[in-house]
Amino acid sequence: MIVARSLTKHYQRTVAVRDLSFDVRPGVVTGFLGPNGSGKSTTMRMIMGLDVPTAGTALVHGRPYAELEWPLREVGALLDARAFHPGRSGRDHLRILARSNDIPLRRVDEVLDIVGLGSVAQQRAGRYSLGMGQRLGIAAALLGDPGVLLFDEPVNGLDPEGIRWVRHLLRSLAQEGRTVFVSSHLIAEMSLTAQRLVVIGRGTLIAETTVDEFVSRSATKFVRVVTPAAAEFADALRGTGATVRVDDDGAVLVDGLTSADVGRFAAHRDFTLFELTPVQASLEDAFMELTNAAVEFRAGEPAVAMATSSTTTKENA
């Protein structure tokens, strides 16, 4: 289990993390989400003892990481996909780590096979692609068969098959009773991987909850209706006080009524319905809505930028 209490980190005048507290429990995958610059990587580095907190504590199994006798046997982490000597082979990189923590060398080939690098284990790691480097980092995290695992953006550089493999790996590790803490900027992928979430913005806690509970906080909830009399149905529904609009594809979108309410209304008015679907926000929708105020780096509208560029080009011509 990972416990963070009042974690704070200052870099001179910059506050990267402020009074952050949360728990990461065993048996489930906990996703760590936040906009760019929100303090996710800094928080993970403090848990791993790589950054010293300005205030607060981060404990693994009740102790700071630096006090663990055999750290690789208790905590495995992938925080940097290129954290290896480029002149060493993938196998030699893992052998050195194994010797440092008195891990049997047979475990090296076991984890290389788990991550799919057995056939290239003798190649210099510096020649590995980004995706292969990620797999080597995951192998290093698994090397000591630890009960606690941290992964910072583990699917960067992986192809779709690799992303799916990581998803199943993380869930299987959690099902074995391990503590799995993973950050990612791929929100849709996190919705398929994590059961719980820790969400931060500008270094402070926004939410610590399950994925379902987080999504339910979003205001994006409506009922989608498909009917051959869309305009008439929409007009009739507006008389109930509901917010109604007709989508570009002809579907009627109803806000303010449940699907049961809409179904009963249609039955009483003899409207034929082809589809009646309650729609809930996705994890990505909920994340964007609930972290909007915490976004530090916000790009301009692409269409505006393109239009401006086009106008400038024509004027110069």
URHU-V189981 format. One record per residue. RES is the residue in one letter. PHI is phi in degrees with one decimal (none if undefined). NEAR is the number of other C-alpha atoms within 10 Angstrom. D_CENTER is the distance of its C-alpha to the mean C-alpha in Angstrom with 2 decimals. Layout:
res=RES phi=PHI near=NEAR d_center=D_CENTER
res=RES phi=PHI near=NEAR d_center=D_CENTER
This chain:
res=M phi=none near=18 d_center=18.96
res=I phi=-110.7 near=22 d_center=17.48
res=V phi=-127.4 near=18 d_center=19.08
res=A phi=-112.3 near=19 d_center=18.66
res=R phi=-133.2 near=15 d_center=21.54
res=S phi=54.6 near=17 d_center=22.31
res=L phi=-62.5 near=23 d_center=20.56
res=T phi=-140.4 near=23 d_center=21.87
res=K phi=-139.1 near=24 d_center=22.04
res=H phi=-108.4 near=14 d_center=24.49
res=Y phi=-114.8 near=9 d_center=25.22
res=Q phi=55.3 near=6 d_center=28.73
res=R phi=-89.2 near=6 d_center=28.38
res=T phi=-90.1 near=8 d_center=24.62
res=V phi=-100.0 near=14 d_center=22.59
res=A phi=-82.2 near=19 d_center=19.14
res=V phi=-138.2 near=27 d_center=18.32
res=R phi=-132.2 near=20 d_center=20.57
res=D phi=48.5 near=15 d_center=21.52
res=L phi=-96.4 near=21 d_center=18.08
res=S phi=-130.1 near=18 d_center=18.37
res=F phi=-167.4 near=17 d_center=16.14
res=D phi=-120.7 near=15 d_center=16.40
res=V phi=-115.8 near=23 d_center=14.25
res=R phi=-94.0 near=19 d_center=16.34
res=P phi=-74.3 near=20 d_center=17.41
res=G phi=91.6 near=18 d_center=17.30
res=V phi=-139.9 near=23 d_center=13.79
res=V phi=-84.8 near=27 d_center=10.26
res=T phi=-104.4 near=30 d_center=8.71
res=G phi=-84.1 near=26 d_center=5.04
res=F phi=-116.2 near=25 d_center=5.62
res=L phi=-118.1 near=25 d_center=5.15
res=G phi=172.9 near=27 d_center=8.27
res=P phi=-61.4 near=23 d_center=10.48
res=N phi=-55.9 near=16 d_center=12.05
res=G phi=81.0 near=17 d_center=14.50
res=S phi=-83.9 near=22 d_center=13.13
res=G phi=106.0 near=22 d_center=13.76
res=K phi=-63.8 near=25 d_center=10.62
res=S phi=-64.3 near=19 d_center=12.49
res=T phi=-61.3 near=20 d_center=15.69
res=T phi=-62.8 near=23 d_center=14.64
res=M phi=-64.0 near=23 d_center=13.71
res=R phi=-65.8 near=17 d_center=16.99
res=M phi=-68.8 near=22 d_center=18.88
res=I phi=-60.2 near=24 d_center=17.82
res=M phi=-85.6 near=22 d_center=19.10
res=G phi=74.9 near=16 d_center=22.23
res=L phi=-83.4 near=13 d_center=21.81
res=D phi=-120.6 near=13 d_center=22.01
res=V phi=-89.6 near=18 d_center=24.49
res=P phi=-61.1 near=20 d_center=23.55
res=T phi=-68.3 near=15 d_center=26.01
res=A phi=-155.5 near=15 d_center=25.99
res=G phi=87.5 near=16 d_center=24.42
res=T phi=-137.5 near=19 d_center=23.37
res=A phi=-131.6 near=26 d_center=20.58
res=L phi=-121.0 near=20 d_center=21.86
res=V phi=-119.1 near=21 d_center=21.11
res=H phi=54.1 near=14 d_center=23.45
res=G phi=84.2 near=10 d_center=25.34
res=R phi=-134.0 near=13 d_center=26.03
res=P phi=-63.0 near=17 d_center=24.82
res=Y phi=-54.4 near=20 d_center=23.53
res=A phi=-62.9 near=14 d_center=26.74
res=E phi=-94.9 near=11 d_center=28.88
res=L phi=-73.4 near=14 d_center=27.59
res=E phi=-69.1 near=10 d_center=30.52
res=W phi=-123.2 near=15 d_center=28.72
res=P phi=-59.6 near=16 d_center=25.15
res=L phi=-67.6 near=25 d_center=23.96
res=R phi=-81.6 near=20 d_center=25.22
res=E phi=-107.4 near=17 d_center=23.19
res=V phi=-135.1 near=23 d_center=19.95
res=G phi=-114.8 near=25 d_center=18.29
res=A phi=-145.9 near=24 d_center=15.87
res=L phi=-120.8 near=24 d_center=14.56
res=L phi=-109.4 near=22 d_center=14.26
res=D phi=-147.1 near=15 d_center=16.34
res=A phi=-66.3 near=22 d_center=16.90
res=R phi=-108.3 near=18 d_center=20.49
res=A phi=-82.7 near=14 d_center=21.53
res=F phi=-154.0 near=18 d_center=24.67
res=H phi=-76.5 near=13 d_center=28.27
res=P phi=-65.9 near=15 d_center=28.66
res=G phi=-85.3 near=13 d_center=32.18
res=R phi=-91.4 near=16 d_center=31.36
res=S phi=-73.9 near=20 d_center=30.58
res=G phi=-58.2 near=30 d_center=27.35
res=R phi=-66.6 near=22 d_center=29.53
res=D phi=-65.7 near=18 d_center=31.27
res=H phi=-57.6 near=21 d_center=28.09
res=L phi=-72.2 near=26 d_center=27.07
res=R phi=-62.7 near=20 d_center=30.69
res=I phi=-62.7 near=14 d_center=30.89
res=L phi=-62.7 near=17 d_center=27.83
res=A phi=-62.6 near=21 d_center=29.36
res=R phi=-64.7 near=11 d_center=32.71
res=S phi=-67.1 near=12 d_center=31.32
res=N phi=-123.3 near=15 d_center=30.17
res=D phi=54.3 near=13 d_center=32.96
res=I phi=-97.7 near=19 d_center=30.80
res=P phi=-55.2 near=12 d_center=33.00
res=L phi=-65.8 near=16 d_center=32.93
res=R phi=-62.8 near=10 d_center=32.74
res=R phi=-66.7 near=18 d_center=29.11
res=V phi=-60.0 near=26 d_center=28.42
res=D phi=-68.3 near=17 d_center=29.41
res=E phi=-61.5 near=14 d_center=27.60
res=V phi=-73.6 near=24 d_center=24.14
res=L phi=-62.5 near=24 d_center=25.14
res=D phi=-69.5 near=14 d_center=25.90
res=I phi=-59.1 near=14 d_center=22.68
res=V phi=-91.6 near=20 d_center=20.63
res=G phi=83.7 near=15 d_center=23.33
res=L phi=-109.1 near=20 d_center=24.99
res=G phi=-56.5 near=16 d_center=28.29
res=S phi=-75.7 near=9 d_center=30.26
res=V phi=-119.7 near=15 d_center=29.29
res=A phi=-64.0 near=20 d_center=29.32
res=Q phi=-87.8 near=13 d_center=32.53
res=Q phi=-73.2 near=17 d_center=31.31
res=R phi=-64.0 near=17 d_center=30.67
res=A phi=-64.0 near=23 d_center=27.02
res=G phi=-64.4 near=16 d_center=27.64
res=R phi=-91.6 near=14 d_center=28.24
res=Y phi=-69.5 near=18 d_center=24.92
res=S phi=-70.4 near=13 d_center=22.65
res=L phi=-58.6 near=16 d_center=19.16
res=G phi=-64.6 near=18 d_center=17.87
res=M phi=-67.0 near=22 d_center=20.63
res=G phi=-63.1 near=24 d_center=19.81
res=Q phi=-62.8 near=26 d_center=16.27
res=R phi=-64.0 near=27 d_center=18.07
res=L phi=-65.9 near=29 d_center=20.58
res=G phi=-63.9 near=26 d_center=18.07
res=I phi=-66.6 near=25 d_center=16.65
res=A phi=-59.6 near=27 d_center=20.34
res=A phi=-64.1 near=26 d_center=21.07
res=A phi=-65.4 near=24 d_center=18.43
res=L phi=-85.0 near=27 d_center=20.04
res=L phi=-54.8 near=27 d_center=23.54
res=G phi=-88.5 near=24 d_center=24.66
res=D phi=51.3 near=18 d_center=23.30
res=P phi=-77.7 near=17 d_center=21.58
res=G phi=-88.8 near=21 d_center=20.49
res=V phi=-125.1 near=27 d_center=17.57
res=L phi=-134.4 near=26 d_center=14.83
res=L phi=-123.9 near=23 d_center=12.34
res=F phi=-132.5 near=25 d_center=10.28
res=D phi=-104.9 near=21 d_center=9.28
res=E phi=52.4 near=19 d_center=7.94
res=P phi=-72.8 near=23 d_center=9.88
res=V phi=-100.4 near=25 d_center=10.24
res=N phi=-58.0 near=17 d_center=11.84
res=G phi=84.0 near=17 d_center=15.34
res=L phi=-89.9 near=19 d_center=15.17
res=D phi=-80.1 near=11 d_center=16.98
res=P phi=-54.6 near=10 d_center=16.08
res=E phi=-65.0 near=9 d_center=17.81
res=G phi=-66.7 near=19 d_center=15.97
res=I phi=-63.0 near=17 d_center=12.48
res=R phi=-65.1 near=15 d_center=13.94
res=W phi=-61.8 near=14 d_center=15.55
res=V phi=-61.4 near=19 d_center=12.53
res=R phi=-56.9 near=19 d_center=11.02
res=H phi=-68.6 near=14 d_center=14.48
res=L phi=-62.2 near=15 d_center=14.99
res=L phi=-62.4 near=22 d_center=12.20
res=R phi=-68.8 near=20 d_center=13.43
res=S phi=-68.8 near=15 d_center=16.98
res=L phi=-63.6 near=20 d_center=16.63
res=A phi=-66.1 near=23 d_center=15.53
res=Q phi=-64.8 near=15 d_center=18.39
res=E phi=-79.1 near=12 d_center=20.71
res=G phi=95.7 near=14 d_center=20.15
res=R phi=-82.9 near=22 d_center=18.06
res=T phi=-92.2 near=25 d_center=15.60
res=V phi=-123.0 near=28 d_center=12.18
res=F phi=-122.8 near=28 d_center=9.70
res=V phi=-136.6 near=26 d_center=6.69
res=S phi=-100.8 near=25 d_center=4.86
res=S phi=-162.6 near=20 d_center=3.58
res=H phi=-95.5 near=16 d_center=5.46
res=L phi=-90.6 near=13 d_center=5.73
res=I phi=-64.9 near=19 d_center=5.18
res=A phi=-61.6 near=13 d_center=7.97
res=E phi=-66.7 near=16 d_center=6.97
res=M phi=-63.4 near=24 d_center=4.31
res=S phi=-64.8 near=18 d_center=7.54
res=L phi=-91.4 near=14 d_center=9.55
res=T phi=-107.9 near=22 d_center=8.25
res=A phi=-91.4 near=22 d_center=7.67
res=Q phi=-104.9 near=17 d_center=10.79
res=R phi=-123.1 near=23 d_center=10.30
res=L phi=-134.9 near=25 d_center=8.28
res=V phi=-117.7 near=25 d_center=9.38
res=V phi=-116.0 near=25 d_center=9.22
res=I phi=-126.4 near=22 d_center=11.51
res=G phi=-150.5 near=25 d_center=13.58
res=R phi=51.7 near=22 d_center=16.47
res=G phi=81.5 near=25 d_center=16.12
res=T phi=-119.1 near=21 d_center=16.71
res=L phi=-73.8 near=18 d_center=15.11
res=I phi=-101.4 near=17 d_center=14.42
res=A phi=-158.1 near=17 d_center=13.44
res=E phi=-135.7 near=20 d_center=13.26
res=T phi=-164.3 near=15 d_center=13.55
res=T phi=-80.2 near=16 d_center=12.80
res=V phi=-60.8 near=21 d_center=10.70
res=D phi=-62.5 near=14 d_center=14.21
res=E phi=-66.7 near=13 d_center=15.59
res=F phi=-64.6 near=20 d_center=13.02
res=V phi=-64.3 near=21 d_center=13.67
res=S phi=-66.9 near=16 d_center=17.34
res=R phi=-73.8 near=14 d_center=17.56
res=S phi=-68.5 near=18 d_center=17.36
res=A phi=-80.3 near=13 d_center=20.86
res=T phi=-80.0 near=15 d_center=20.28
res=K phi=-143.5 near=18 d_center=22.45
res=F phi=-156.3 near=20 d_center=25.46
res=V phi=-115.7 near=23 d_center=27.71
res=R phi=-100.8 near=19 d_center=28.33
res=V phi=-126.1 near=24 d_center=31.95
res=V phi=-114.5 near=19 d_center=33.80
res=T phi=-144.9 near=19 d_center=37.58
res=P phi=-70.1 near=13 d_center=40.56
res=A phi=-120.2 near=13 d_center=41.65
res=A phi=-61.4 near=20 d_center=38.56
res=A phi=-63.7 near=14 d_center=40.50
res=E phi=-64.9 near=11 d_center=42.84
res=F phi=-65.9 near=22 d_center=40.12
res=A phi=-63.4 near=21 d_center=38.10
res=D phi=-61.9 near=12 d_center=41.31
res=A phi=-65.2 near=16 d_center=42.18
res=L phi=-67.1 near=19 d_center=38.77
res=R phi=-61.4 near=13 d_center=39.01
res=G phi=-68.1 near=10 d_center=42.09
res=T phi=-88.0 near=11 d_center=40.03
res=G phi=96.0 near=11 d_center=38.17
res=A phi=-74.8 near=14 d_center=34.86
res=T phi=-88.6 near=15 d_center=32.93
res=V phi=-131.4 near=21 d_center=33.41
res=R phi=-144.8 near=18 d_center=32.81
res=V phi=-101.4 near=17 d_center=33.41
res=D phi=-72.7 near=12 d_center=30.62
res=D phi=-60.4 near=7 d_center=31.53
res=D phi=-88.4 near=7 d_center=31.68
res=G phi=93.7 near=15 d_center=34.11
res=A phi=-73.0 near=20 d_center=31.91
res=V phi=-96.2 near=23 d_center=32.58
res=L phi=-107.7 near=21 d_center=29.61
res=V phi=-117.9 near=24 d_center=30.55
res=D phi=-117.6 near=17 d_center=29.04
res=G phi=112.7 near=15 d_center=30.78
res=L phi=-131.7 near=19 d_center=31.87
res=T phi=-80.3 near=14 d_center=30.42
res=S phi=-62.6 near=19 d_center=30.78
res=A phi=-64.9 near=13 d_center=33.68
res=D phi=-60.5 near=11 d_center=35.35
res=V phi=-65.8 near=17 d_center=35.11
res=G phi=-63.6 near=15 d_center=36.44
res=R phi=-65.3 near=11 d_center=39.37
res=F phi=-61.5 near=16 d_center=40.17
res=A phi=-63.7 near=17 d_center=40.33
res=A phi=-65.3 near=11 d_center=42.55
res=H phi=-67.5 near=8 d_center=44.93
res=R phi=-98.5 near=10 d_center=45.29
res=D phi=61.1 near=9 d_center=45.62
res=F phi=-86.5 near=16 d_center=42.75
res=T phi=-86.9 near=14 d_center=41.52
res=L phi=-115.9 near=16 d_center=37.75
res=F phi=-96.0 near=9 d_center=36.04
res=E phi=-151.9 near=12 d_center=32.51
res=L phi=-143.3 near=18 d_center=31.22
res=T phi=-130.4 near=14 d_center=27.45
res=P phi=-73.0 near=15 d_center=25.42
res=V phi=-117.5 near=15 d_center=22.28
res=Q phi=-111.2 near=16 d_center=19.25
res=A phi=-57.9 near=17 d_center=16.46
res=S phi=-77.9 near=18 d_center=13.30
res=L phi=-59.9 near=21 d_center=9.91
res=E phi=-62.9 near=16 d_center=9.85
res=D phi=-59.6 near=16 d_center=13.39
res=A phi=-63.9 near=20 d_center=12.88
res=F phi=-62.3 near=20 d_center=10.22
res=M phi=-63.7 near=17 d_center=12.72
res=E phi=-69.1 near=15 d_center=15.59
res=L phi=-85.9 near=19 d_center=14.73
res=T phi=-110.3 near=18 d_center=13.56
res=N phi=-54.9 near=13 d_center=16.31
res=A phi=-73.2 near=10 d_center=18.64
res=A phi=-101.3 near=19 d_center=16.35
res=V phi=-73.9 near=15 d_center=15.85
res=E phi=-89.5 near=13 d_center=17.97
res=F phi=-114.9 near=9 d_center=18.35
res=R phi=-120.2 near=9 d_center=19.26
res=A phi=-80.9 near=6 d_center=20.87
res=G phi=-76.5 near=8 d_center=23.99
res=E phi=-70.2 near=8 d_center=24.55
res=P phi=-57.7 near=9 d_center=24.94
res=A phi=-62.3 near=9 d_center=27.93
res=V phi=-64.6 near=10 d_center=29.72
res=A phi=-61.9 near=11 d_center=29.28
res=M phi=-66.3 near=11 d_center=30.62
res=A phi=-65.0 near=11 d_center=33.48
res=T phi=-63.2 near=11 d_center=34.42
res=S phi=-62.4 near=11 d_center=34.42
res=S phi=-64.2 near=11 d_center=36.56
res=T phi=-63.3 near=12 d_center=39.00
res=T phi=-62.6 near=11 d_center=39.41
res=T phi=-62.9 near=10 d_center=40.14
res=K phi=-66.2 near=8 d_center=42.78
res=E phi=-66.2 near=7 d_center=44.42
res=N phi=-67.9 near=6 d_center=44.69
res=A phi=-69.8 near=6 d_center=46.24
